[in-house]
Amino acid sequence: MNRPALLSRARDRTEPWDLVVIGGGATGAGVAVDAASRGYAVLLLERGDFGGGTSSRSTKLVHGGVRYLRQGHIQLVLDALKERGRLRRNAPHLVRDLAFVLPCYRWWERAYYGAGLTAYDLLAGRRRFGRSKVVTPGEVRRRLPGVRTDGLRGGVVYHDGQFDDARLNVHLIRTAVDHGAAVLNYAPVVGLVHGPGGAVTGVTVRDLEGGSEWTAAARVVVNAAGPFCDDIRRLADPSASPLVAASQGSHVVLDRSFLPGDSALLVPETPDGRVLFAIPWHGHTLVGTTDVEVPAVPVEPRPTAHEIDFILETAGRYLAKQPQRSDVLSAFAGIRPLVRAGGSSTAALARDHTIRVDAPGLMTITGGKWTTYRRMAEDCVNRAATLAGLPKQECRTRDLPIHGFDPDAGRFGELAVYGSDAPAIRVLADVDKKLAENLHPALPYIAAEVIWSVRTELARTVADVLARRTRALFLNAAAAVEMAPRVAGLMARELGRDSAWTAAQVRAFTELAAGYRV
Ligand SMILES: Cc1cc2nc3c(=O)[nH]c(=O)nc-3n(C[C@H](O)[C@H](O)[C@H](O)COP(=O)(O)OP(=O)(O)OC[C@H]3O[C@@H](n4cnc5c(N)ncnc54)[C@H](O)[C@@H]3O)c2cc1C
């Protein structure tokens, strides 16, 4: 993955691409993998970094969605459970089984949630992760040492999947490239090219690094711009009515002492009717989430003070140790693109995906969730192939290993998320001992990971490395800021940049990270 080479490939092609995909989040990356693995010629364009939008800001669960089960969306849950199983099979280095405990404080809850979660198991069928069970108060205390115990009547344990969203995003991009796709980050689509009769026949792209602009011809353009998909649709039709409503969800990250142990806590209904998760994640505790409709979609959404207080206060009702603002190591927000069903509130909007043909040659795919990205991509490429009259090819992603595939990646310790790439990172650290050095005492990352992400994962900025190739910014914003000068120096050497670039990168990252501190 060499950006200058990818840029030349993207710019120099004279023939139309079969598909040009706008957006390098879960949806766009999934479409690129699907189409490239069918043998179609694919160009994916991302205006920032891969996964820099919603796809690095999720709760990091591969799940059927127990709350959708309660709302009666059986088919939605069934489809997601199917995809959950496939994703664990195709990316075992990134998806792990996680036990969730629902602590019960009212007499009827154990039977009620126990029955619901048995139904969840039945829907998962042979793809079930672990079996649900009703447990005693003692078992709840054992699994969740950090839970509030006064009034505890027992609990229910069930299983779902956990993953690292930004890492899966990068591995999907790499899978697409492994199958022949061209991909480019820092390359926004700034216009659509129209042919006879108003058909969309390509896009105008800007290279943010070099400043050049060019057009890429396409048999079909797939708009996978997530919460920004309406901006692309309006390039084709300025009067297009909005397809998505934006809903902001926020999380805070605390240290592990708030939820020691390996199980997650799920509160299925907070006093104001929401769902609250506290999840062990990379040696920390991730707590969220909120769901608040927002009128506009910022590129860098921020949790509001109210959202942070709400999460801390609600978590405090269920945790033995009350989290305070001063305990928050990082706070982040993401925007969910929910498909509008006609002006209702965001909580009631469909969680399913939608595919729409906006103009001849332009399709939009949005909605859904990380867990179902593969199924969304399959549906989208089927439609795109028909729309563009491409030779029919069967979808291959149901059993397609994702880059880094390794069923026993746990043996790589802190490098497990890299899967089969981990030994190559170890070699970097073995050859140059300085690269074996830890970048910060509070986090497990080593300098070799920076080199790896620049050489093979298209990391171009300090934020790419600290927010998405590693998760330093999301785990501990203050530590990430302290790491920035070292990371910038390592990157400058790799990319041939000067001291002005290094200083500007550190400044920009410090400014960005300020938004993750509360
Ligand atoms: C708080 C929260 C928690 C969630 N938790 C979960 C969970 O636990 N499990 C789960 O399965 N799902 C979860 N989801 C849902 C999931 O994260 C999203 O469905 C998914 O990430 C959406 O991906 P996307 O690619 O459509 O959007 P995005 O990730 O936002 O990607 C769109 C991309 O398009 C790019 N773009 C925009 N305009 C242009 C342009 N002009 N040119 C080029 N590129 C452009 C953007 O930069 C962006 O990178 C959660 C969502 C939220 C908000």
The ligand as an SDF file (V2000), in Angstrom:
LIG
                    3D

 53 58  0  0  0  0  0  0  0  0999 V2000
  -22.2570    5.7040   18.7250 C   0  0  0  0  0  0  0  0  0  0  0  0
  -22.3790    4.5840   17.7470 C   0  0  0  0  0  0  0  0  0  0  0  0
  -22.1880    3.2660   18.1600 C   0  0  0  0  0  0  0  0  0  0  0  0
  -22.2870    2.2260   17.2570 C   0  0  0  0  0  0  0  0  0  0  0  0
  -22.0410    0.9720   17.6870 N   0  0  0  0  0  0  0  0  0  0  0  0
  -22.1250   -0.0630   16.8270 C   0  0  0  0  0  0  0  0  0  0  0  0
  -21.8110   -1.3690   17.2690 C   0  0  0  0  0  0  0  0  0  0  0  0
  -21.4140   -1.5930   18.4040 O   0  0  0  0  0  0  0  0  0  0  0  0
  -21.9450   -2.3750   16.3720 N   0  0  0  0  0  0  0  0  0  0  0  0
  -22.3810   -2.1770   15.0990 C   0  0  0  0  0  0  0  0  0  0  0  0
  -22.5290   -3.1580   14.3710 O   0  0  0  0  0  0  0  0  0  0  0  0
  -22.6390   -0.9330   14.6370 N   0  0  0  0  0  0  0  0  0  0  0  0
  -22.5110    0.1230   15.4640 C   0  0  0  0  0  0  0  0  0  0  0  0
  -22.7490    1.3980   15.0330 N   0  0  0  0  0  0  0  0  0  0  0  0
  -23.0910    1.6110   13.6280 C   0  0  0  0  0  0  0  0  0  0  0  0
  -21.8620    1.6580   12.7250 C   0  0  0  0  0  0  0  0  0  0  0  0
  -20.7880    2.2900   13.3740 O   0  0  0  0  0  0  0  0  0  0  0  0
  -22.2010    2.3940   11.4290 C   0  0  0  0  0  0  0  0  0  0  0  0
  -23.3490    1.8030   10.8610 O   0  0  0  0  0  0  0  0  0  0  0  0
  -21.0870    2.3330   10.4150 C   0  0  0  0  0  0  0  0  0  0  0  0
  -19.8530    2.6650   10.9820 O   0  0  0  0  0  0  0  0  0  0  0  0
  -21.3930    3.3040    9.2740 C   0  0  0  0  0  0  0  0  0  0  0  0
  -20.3470    3.2120    8.3400 O   0  0  0  0  0  0  0  0  0  0  0  0
  -20.3530    4.0840    7.0230 P   0  0  0  0  0  0  0  0  0  0  0  0
  -19.2120    3.6190    6.1910 O   0  0  0  0  0  0  0  0  0  0  0  0
  -21.7040    4.0520    6.3930 O   0  0  0  0  0  0  0  0  0  0  0  0
  -20.1190    5.5780    7.5210 O   0  0  0  0  0  0  0  0  0  0  0  0
  -18.7310    6.2910    7.8910 P   0  0  0  0  0  0  0  0  0  0  0  0
  -17.8830    5.4350    8.7220 O   0  0  0  0  0  0  0  0  0  0  0  0
  -19.0500    7.6410    8.4380 O   0  0  0  0  0  0  0  0  0  0  0  0
  -17.9980    6.4230    6.5130 O   0  0  0  0  0  0  0  0  0  0  0  0
  -18.3570    7.3660    5.5270 C   0  0  0  0  0  0  0  0  0  0  0  0
  -17.0740    7.9110    4.9550 C   0  0  0  0  0  0  0  0  0  0  0  0
  -17.3670    8.7130    3.8170 O   0  0  0  0  0  0  0  0  0  0  0  0
  -16.3760    9.7190    3.7630 C   0  0  0  0  0  0  0  0  0  0  0  0
  -16.8150   10.8040    2.8800 N   0  0  0  0  0  0  0  0  0  0  0  0
  -17.8030   11.7020    3.1120 C   0  0  0  0  0  0  0  0  0  0  0  0
  -17.8930   12.5610    2.0810 N   0  0  0  0  0  0  0  0  0  0  0  0
  -16.9430   12.1910    1.1720 C   0  0  0  0  0  0  0  0  0  0  0  0
  -16.5250   12.7080   -0.0870 C   0  0  0  0  0  0  0  0  0  0  0  0
  -17.0920   13.7850   -0.6290 N   0  0  0  0  0  0  0  0  0  0  0  0
  -15.5000   12.0950   -0.7290 N   0  0  0  0  0  0  0  0  0  0  0  0
  -14.8840   10.9840   -0.1990 C   0  0  0  0  0  0  0  0  0  0  0  0
  -15.2450   10.4790    1.0160 N   0  0  0  0  0  0  0  0  0  0  0  0
  -16.2560   11.0630    1.6800 C   0  0  0  0  0  0  0  0  0  0  0  0
  -16.2250   10.1420    5.2170 C   0  0  0  0  0  0  0  0  0  0  0  0
  -15.0090   10.8150    5.4460 O   0  0  0  0  0  0  0  0  0  0  0  0
  -16.3280    8.8080    5.9490 C   0  0  0  0  0  0  0  0  0  0  0  0
  -15.0670    8.2270    6.2300 O   0  0  0  0  0  0  0  0  0  0  0  0
  -22.6270    2.4780   15.9020 C   0  0  0  0  0  0  0  0  0  0  0  0
  -22.8220    3.7980   15.4840 C   0  0  0  0  0  0  0  0  0  0  0  0
  -22.6960    4.8380   16.3880 C   0  0  0  0  0  0  0  0  0  0  0  0
  -22.8840    6.2370   15.9350 C   0  0  0  0  0  0  0  0  0  0  0  0
  1  2  1  0
  2  3  1  0
  2 52  2  0
  3  4  2  0
  4  5  1  0
  4 50  1  0
  5  6  2  0
  6  7  1  0
  6 13  1  0
  7  8  2  0
  7  9  1  0
  9 10  1  0
 10 11  2  0
 10 12  1  0
 12 13  2  0
 13 14  1  0
 14 15  1  0
 14 50  1  0
 15 16  1  0
 16 17  1  0
 16 18  1  0
 18 19  1  0
 18 20  1  0
 20 21  1  0
 20 22  1  0
 22 23  1  0
 23 24  1  0
 24 25  2  0
 24 26  1  0
 24 27  1  0
 27 28  1  0
 28 29  2  0
 28 30  1  0
 28 31  1  0
 31 32  1  0
 32 33  1  0
 33 34  1  0
 33 48  1  0
 34 35  1  0
 35 36  1  0
 35 46  1  0
 36 37  1  0
 36 45  1  0
 37 38  2  0
 38 39  1  0
 39 40  1  0
 39 45  2  0
 40 41  1  0
 40 42  2  0
 42 43  1  0
 43 44  2  0
 44 45  1  0
 46 47  1  0
 46 48  1  0
 48 49  1  0
 50 51  2  0
 51 52  1  0
 52 53  1  0
M  END
$$$$
